[in-house]
C-alpha cells in the first residue's frame, strides 16, 4: 500500500509539476512559480488554430465513442 502510493506519486509528479507551472506568471518555466495567472489559458483560448483543433478532436472523440459503444454492445 505504501509502496503503491510512492509509485503513483513518482508517476504523477511530472504532470503535477506541469499543471502547477501552467499558472506561473513568468513567461519562462521557473520553480517555484513567481506568481499566479490565468493568462496562458486565455492566450490558448484566443488562439484560433487551437480552437479549431479542439473542436475537431471533440468531433472525432464523439464519433469514436459512438462507434465503440455500438461495436462493444
C-alpha positions, 0 to 999 in steps of 0.5 A, a space after each residue: 500500500 505504501 509502496 503503491 502510493 510512492 509509485 503513483 506519486 513518482 508517476 504523477 509528479 511530472 504532470 503535477 509539476 506541469 499543471 502547477 507551472 501552467 499558472 506561473 506568471 513568468 513567461 519562462 518555466 521557473 520553480 517555484 512559480 513567481 506568481 499566479 495567472 490565468 493568462 496562458 489559458 486565455 492566450 490558448 483560448 484566443 488562439 484560433 488554430 487551437 480552437 479549431 483543433 479542439 473542436 475537431 478532436 471533440 468531433 472525432 472523440 464523439 464519433 469514436 465513442 459512438 462507434 465503440 459503444 455500438 461495436 462493444 454492445 
